[in-house]
Amino acid sequence: MPAPLHTLAPTSLTLDGLRYTLTPDTRRRVVVEVRLSDADTQGALPHTDRVDLVSHKARLRFAGELADAFARQRRDLYGHLTCLLDAAERAAARPSPAPAPLSEARRAAAEAALARPDLLDAAAEALALVGEDRVKRLAYLVATSRLLARPLSALLLAPSGCGKSSLLDALERALPEGEVLYLSRLSGQALFYAGPDALRHKLVLIDEQAGASEADYSLRTLQSKGYLSLRLPSRGPVRVEGPISLMSGTTSSDLNPENLSRCLELCLDDSPAQTRRIQAAQRRAWAGEDDAPASAAQAALRDAQRLLEPLTVRLPFARRLRFPACTPHDRRGSQKLLGLVAAHALLHQRQRGRDPQGRLLAEPRDYAAVHALVRADLGREAVGLSGRAARAARALEQGGPLTRRELAQAQGWSYNTAKRALAELEAGELCARCEAGPPARYRLLDAGLLGLGPAAELLDPAALD
């Protein structure tokens, strides 16, 4: 069966004094340029057109145009086009060249990085981002989880200008070439034509979540089932193997709940203190005093990712763990917690044991590291709050009744941001006006519902010792 046109490889072919150059263009057509190959005629204008080479009628028509342009037999030129299509399909079917093997020195540096007990801290530092200590670690674990049978996905939530793209760029640099796919936009059917193994255990980064809105269904299917399948009349069955780890950013709090339930929600720091830290780093960079980690350390950690094996991870203590069970949302929340623990163990696989079946054994210290990262967000995860609303709830719990303007001032927000956060809490019956105003004051109704009380506590890591 012929390959989809937009997956054909760029191809050049010289036949009977004519040079054909094929360039993929759209799903149904490719650009074909034909010129005389004789040295004395290189200045002659080529004949260029967009052609559906898979179509017999389109090839026949284009062959007729070429016959008129170059005074050749149409049947010969039709044969040329068939050879061109075959060459482009063969080129597209060739597997990508394997990366060059690591030198002894690079392998030794990578092995040393994998032996570090503070490996996650070192990886977070190598991302070279100011602040965001917690988010950097969680994002790196999500990237590492691509090697698991059920990888994790994440959505970066923050207002514009908070550094979502910077974090995605840093993650792309932190992984080996070929392990990450960075996209600006994803069309509805693009993943079905990616190739049978092009997405297997890859990290897919999408700059803005809105750029993947057309492919929501295929992304959700790939995340849940681990593969995509499609049947086309012209090609028969198509199957694209996963699984994938997906990460994107957004400024919107009005997102598809089906997408949110499959992703960790990572809220970037938009506080004035973080803004001052970023501004200080900008001044250091312009003064020539950039304190980014050395490229050697970054390269060693990138090579360390190449040495990680896609192992099955077993959590011997899993039965003893606890997670809130307030809503159906918590069913996937519990799975995310367990996936993070498995990803932490997988990252430290050189420091972990194996069971008789060869499965990697996670240890209580893996749970302790994840517990420290996720405990702060447990409350809002339990009731499906946005990060903005969760911060407003904690401000009300700690500071008592507040007006919208007082909340905005305390959080470093605009008035409208505080207004939207309080409206979300009111809609969920988590806060209420205690004074009619003006200005109206708002109070928190039940801190326990947000995980601020003991009802939603995770198991203390000390209990596993």
C-alpha positions in Angstrom: 0.0 0.0 0.0 1.3 3.5 -0.7 2.5 5.7 2.2 0.6 8.8 3.2 1.9 11.6 1.1 2.9 13.9 3.9 5.1 11.2 5.4 7.1 10.7 2.1 10.8 11.7 2.4 12.2 14.5 0.3 13.7 12.7 -2.8 15.7 13.6 -5.8 16.0 11.2 -8.8 17.6 11.6 -12.3 16.1 9.6 -15.1 16.7 10.0 -18.9 18.2 13.4 -18.6 15.5 14.8 -16.3 16.0 15.6 -12.6 13.0 15.1 -10.4 12.8 16.7 -6.9 10.0 15.7 -4.5 9.2 17.8 -1.5 6.3 16.8 1.0 3.8 19.6 1.2 0.2 18.7 2.2 -1.7 15.5 3.1 -3.0 15.0 -0.4 -0.2 16.6 -2.5 3.5 16.9 -2.8 5.6 19.5 -4.7 7.4 17.9 -7.7 10.0 20.0 -9.6 11.3 18.7 -12.9 14.2 20.2 -14.8 16.7 19.1 -17.5 19.8 17.6 -16.0 22.2 18.6 -18.7 25.0 20.9 -17.6 24.3 23.4 -20.4 20.6 23.8 -19.5 20.8 24.4 -15.7 19.6 27.9 -16.2 16.3 26.8 -17.8 13.2 27.2 -15.7 12.0 24.0 -14.1 8.4 22.6 -14.4 6.9 22.7 -10.9 3.5 21.5 -9.7 1.7 20.1 -6.7 0.7 16.5 -7.5 -1.2 13.7 -5.8 1.3 11.0 -6.8 -0.8 8.2 -5.2 -3.6 8.9 -7.7 -3.3 7.2 -11.1 -5.2 10.0 -12.8 -3.1 12.7 -11.2 0.2 11.0 -12.3 -1.2 10.6 -15.8 -2.2 14.2 -16.0 1.2 15.4 -14.8 3.0 13.1 -17.1 1.1 14.7 -20.0 2.1 18.2 -18.9 5.8 17.1 -18.6 5.6 15.5 -22.1 4.5 18.8 -23.6 7.1 20.8 -21.6 10.1 18.5 -22.4 9.0 16.9 -25.7 9.0 13.4 -24.3 6.7 10.4 -24.5 4.0 10.5 -21.8 4.3 6.8 -21.0 8.0 7.2 -20.2 7.4 10.1 -17.9 4.5 8.3 -16.2 7.1 5.5 -15.4 9.4 8.2 -14.1 6.8 9.4 -11.7 6.1 5.9 -10.5 9.8 5.4 -9.8 9.9 8.7 -7.9 7.0 7.7 -5.7 8.6 4.3 -5.0 11.9 6.0 -4.1 10.2 8.4 -1.7 8.2 5.7 0.0 11.4 3.6 0.5 13.3 6.5 1.9 10.5 7.3 4.3 10.4 3.7 5.5 14.0 3.6 6.4 14.5 3.6 10.2 16.2 6.6 11.7 19.9 6.1 12.2 20.8 4.9 15.7 22.6 7.5 17.9 26.4 7.1 18.0 27.5 5.0 20.9 28.8 6.8 24.0 32.6 7.1 24.4 34.1 5.5 27.5 34.5 8.9 29.1 30.9 9.9 28.5 29.6 6.6 29.7 31.7 6.8 32.8 30.3 10.3 33.5 26.7 9.1 32.9 27.2 6.1 35.2 28.6 8.4 37.9 25.5 10.7 37.5 23.1 7.7 37.9 25.0 6.6 41.1 24.3 10.0 42.8 21.9 9.7 45.7 20.8 13.3 44.9 20.2 12.5 41.3 16.8 14.3 41.1 18.2 17.4 42.7 21.1 17.4 40.2 18.7 17.0 37.3 16.5 19.9 38.6 19.6 22.1 38.8 20.8 21.1 35.3 17.5 22.4 33.9 18.9 25.9 34.6 15.6 27.6 35.5 15.3 30.1 38.3 13.2 28.9 41.2 10.3 26.5 40.6 12.1 23.9 42.7 9.1 21.6 43.1 7.8 21.9 39.6 11.2 21.2 38.0 11.5 17.9 40.0 8.0 16.8 39.1 8.4 17.7 35.5 11.6 15.7 35.3 9.9 12.7 36.9 7.1 13.0 34.3 9.7 13.1 31.5 11.5 10.0 33.0 8.1 8.1 33.2 8.1 7.9 29.4 10.0 4.6 29.9 7.2 3.1 32.1 4.4 0.9 30.8 2.0 3.6 31.9 3.7 7.0 31.6 2.6 10.1 33.3 1.5 13.4 31.6 1.5 16.9 32.9 -0.1 20.3 32.2 1.7 23.5 33.2 -0.8 26.1 34.5 0.2 29.7 34.8 -0.5 33.2 33.5 1.3 34.4 30.4 5.0 35.2 30.9 5.6 32.8 33.9 8.0 30.5 32.0 6.0 27.6 30.7 7.8 27.5 27.4 11.2 27.9 29.2 10.5 24.8 31.2 9.5 22.8 28.1 12.6 24.0 26.3 14.7 23.0 29.3 13.2 19.5 29.3 13.9 19.1 25.6 17.5 19.9 26.2 17.7 17.5 29.1 16.7 14.5 27.1 18.7 12.7 24.4 17.9 13.5 20.7 15.2 11.2 19.5 13.6 10.7 22.9 11.5 13.9 22.7 9.1 15.4 20.2 8.5 19.1 20.4 5.5 20.4 18.6 3.9 23.9 18.2 0.6 22.5 16.8 -0.9 19.1 16.4 -3.7 18.5 13.8 -6.5 16.0 14.5 -5.2 13.1 12.5 -1.4 13.7 12.7 -0.7 11.1 15.3 -2.3 8.3 13.2 0.3 8.9 10.5 3.4 9.2 12.8 4.6 5.7 12.0 4.2 2.4 13.9 7.0 3.0 16.4 7.7 6.8 16.1 5.9 7.6 19.4 6.9 4.5 21.5 8.2 5.7 24.9 8.6 9.3 23.7 8.1 12.5 25.6 5.7 14.7 23.5 6.0 18.4 24.3 3.3 20.8 23.0 4.1 24.5 23.5 0.5 25.5 24.1 -2.4 23.2 25.1 -4.6 25.0 22.6 -2.3 23.9 19.8 -3.4 20.3 20.5 -7.1 20.9 20.9 -7.9 19.2 17.5 -6.0 16.1 18.6 -7.6 15.8 22.1 -9.3 12.5 21.4 -6.3 10.8 19.8 -4.0 12.0 22.7 -6.4 10.8 25.3 -6.7 7.4 23.6 -2.9 7.1 23.3 -2.6 8.0 27.0 -5.2 5.5 28.1 -4.8 2.6 25.8 -1.1 3.0 24.8 -1.8 2.8 21.1 -3.9 4.2 18.3 -5.7 2.2 15.6 -7.3 3.4 12.4 -8.8 1.7 9.3 -8.6 3.5 6.0 -10.2 2.4 2.7 -7.0 2.9 0.7 -4.5 1.4 3.2 -6.2 -1.0 5.5 -5.5 -1.0 9.2 -3.1 1.5 10.8 -1.7 1.1 14.3 0.6 3.5 16.1 2.3 2.2 19.2 2.8 4.1 22.4 2.9 4.8 25.2 3.8 8.4 25.4 4.4 11.0 28.1 2.7 14.3 27.2 3.4 17.8 28.5 2.0 21.1 27.5 1.2 24.5 29.0 -1.8 26.7 29.2 -3.0 30.0 30.7 -6.7 28.9 30.8 -8.5 27.5 33.8 -11.4 26.4 31.7 -10.1 23.1 30.4 -11.6 19.8 29.3 -12.0 17.7 32.5 -11.3 14.5 30.6 -7.8 16.0 29.7 -7.2 17.2 33.2 -8.0 13.9 34.8 -5.1 12.3 32.8 -2.5 14.9 33.7 -0.7 16.2 36.7 -1.5 19.9 37.1 1.8 21.7 37.7 1.2 25.4 38.8 4.1 27.7 38.1 5.0 30.3 40.6 3.6 33.7 39.6 4.4 35.5 42.9 6.2 38.8 43.1 9.1 37.0 44.9 9.6 34.7 41.9 9.4 37.7 39.5 12.2 39.4 41.5 14.3 36.2 41.3 13.9 36.1 37.5 14.8 39.7 37.2 17.9 39.2 39.2 18.9 36.3 37.0 18.3 38.5 33.9 20.6 41.2 35.3 23.3 38.6 36.1 23.1 37.2 32.6 23.4 40.7 31.0 26.4 41.4 33.2 28.1 38.2 32.0 27.7 36.5 35.4 25.3 33.7 34.3 25.3 31.0 37.0 23.7 28.3 34.8 25.2 24.8 35.5 28.2 23.7 33.5 27.4 22.1 30.1 29.4 19.0 31.2 26.9 18.3 34.0 24.0 18.8 31.6 25.6 16.4 29.0 26.3 13.8 31.7 22.6 13.8 32.8 21.4 13.7 29.2 23.6 10.7 28.6 22.4 9.1 31.8 18.9 9.2 30.3 20.2 7.1 27.4 21.4 4.4 29.9 18.1 4.1 31.7 16.3 0.8 31.0 12.5 0.7 30.5 11.9 -1.7 33.4 8.8 -2.9 35.2 8.7 -1.3 38.6 7.2 -3.0 41.7 6.2 -1.1 44.9 6.3 -3.7 47.7 4.7 -1.2 50.1 1.9 -0.1 47.8 -0.9 -1.8 49.9 0.0 0.4 52.9 -0.3 3.7 51.0 -3.3 6.0 51.4 -4.9 8.5 49.1 -8.1 10.6 49.5 -11.3 9.0 48.2 -13.6 12.0 48.1 -14.5 12.0 44.4 -14.1 9.8 41.3 -11.3 12.2 40.4 -9.2 10.6 43.1 -9.2 7.3 41.3 -6.8 8.7 38.8 -5.1 10.8 41.4 -4.0 7.7 43.3 -2.6 6.3 40.0 -0.6 9.5 39.4 0.9 9.2 42.9 1.9 5.6 42.3 3.3 6.5 38.9 5.5 9.2 40.4 6.9 6.8 42.9 7.7 4.3 40.1 9.3 7.1 38.0 11.5 8.1 41.0 12.6 4.5 41.4 13.2 4.1 37.7 15.4 7.2 37.7 17.5 5.7 40.5 17.5 2.2 39.0 21.3 1.8 39.5 20.7 2.2 43.2 17.7 -0.2 43.5 17.4 -3.9 43.7 15.5 -6.4 41.6 13.1 -9.2 42.5 13.4 -12.8 41.1 11.3 -11.8 38.1 13.7 -9.0 37.2 11.3 -6.2 38.3 12.8 -3.0 39.8 12.0 -2.7 43.5 11.0 0.7 44.7 12.0 1.7 48.2 10.4 3.8 50.9 12.8 6.7 50.1 11.2 6.8 46.6 7.8 7.4 48.3 9.3 9.9 50.7 10.7 12.0 47.9 7.4 12.1 46.0 5.4 12.7 49.2 7.4 15.9 49.8 6.6 17.1 46.3 2.9 16.4 46.1 1.6 16.9 49.6 1.1 20.6 49.1 -1.2 20.1 46.1 -3.2 17.2 47.5 -6.1 19.3 48.7 -6.9 21.0 45.4 -6.4 17.7 43.6 -9.0 16.1 45.9 -11.7 18.5 44.8 -10.5 19.4 41.3 -9.5 23.0 42.0 -7.3 25.1 39.8 -4.0 26.2 41.3 -5.3 29.8 41.5 -8.4 28.8 43.5 -6.3 26.5 45.8 -4.0 29.5 46.6 -7.0 31.6 47.4 -8.4 29.0 49.7 -5.2 28.8 51.6 -5.0 32.5 51.9 -8.6 32.6 53.3 -7.7 29.7 55.7 -4.6 31.4 57.0 -5.6 35.1 56.9 -9.3 35.0 57.8 -12.0 36.8 55.8 -10.6 38.9 52.9 -11.9 41.2 50.3 -11.1 40.7 46.7 -8.6 43.5 46.7 -6.9 42.3 49.9 -6.6 38.8 48.3 -5.1 40.3 45.2 -2.6 42.3 47.2 -1.6 39.3 49.3 -1.0 37.0 46.3 0.4 39.6 43.9 -2.5 39.2 41.6 -4.7 41.6 39.6 -8.1 42.4 40.9 -9.7 40.2 38.2 -7.6 37.2 39.0 -8.7 37.4 42.6 -12.3 37.8 41.5 -12.1 34.6 39.3 -10.4 32.6 42.1 -13.1 33.5 44.6 -15.9 32.8 42.0 -14.5 29.3 41.5 -14.5 28.7 45.3 -18.0 30.1 45.6 -19.2 27.8 42.7 -17.8 24.8 44.6 -19.5 25.9 47.8 -16.1 26.2 49.5 -16.3 29.9 50.4 -19.1 32.4 51.0 -19.5 36.1 51.5 -19.6 37.0 55.2 -20.4 40.7 54.6 -22.5 42.2 51.9 -20.1 45.2 51.5 -19.0 47.1 49.8 -16.4 45.8 49.9 -17.6 42.2 50.3 -15.5 39.9 52.5 -15.1 36.1 51.8 -14.6 33.3 54.3 -13.6 29.7 53.8 -16.4 27.2 54.7 -14.5 24.0 55.3 -10.7 23.7 55.3 -10.9 19.9 55.7 -12.4 19.6 52.2 -9.2 21.1 50.7 -6.9 18.6 52.4 -5.8 21.3 54.8 -7.1 19.2 57.7 -6.2 15.6 58.7 -9.0 13.9 56.6 -7.0 13.8 53.4 -3.5 13.2 54.7 -1.2 10.8 52.8 0.6 8.1 54.7 3.6 9.6 56.5 6.8 8.2 55.0 8.1 7.4 58.5 5.4 4.8 58.8 7.1 2.7 56.1 10.4 2.4 58.0 
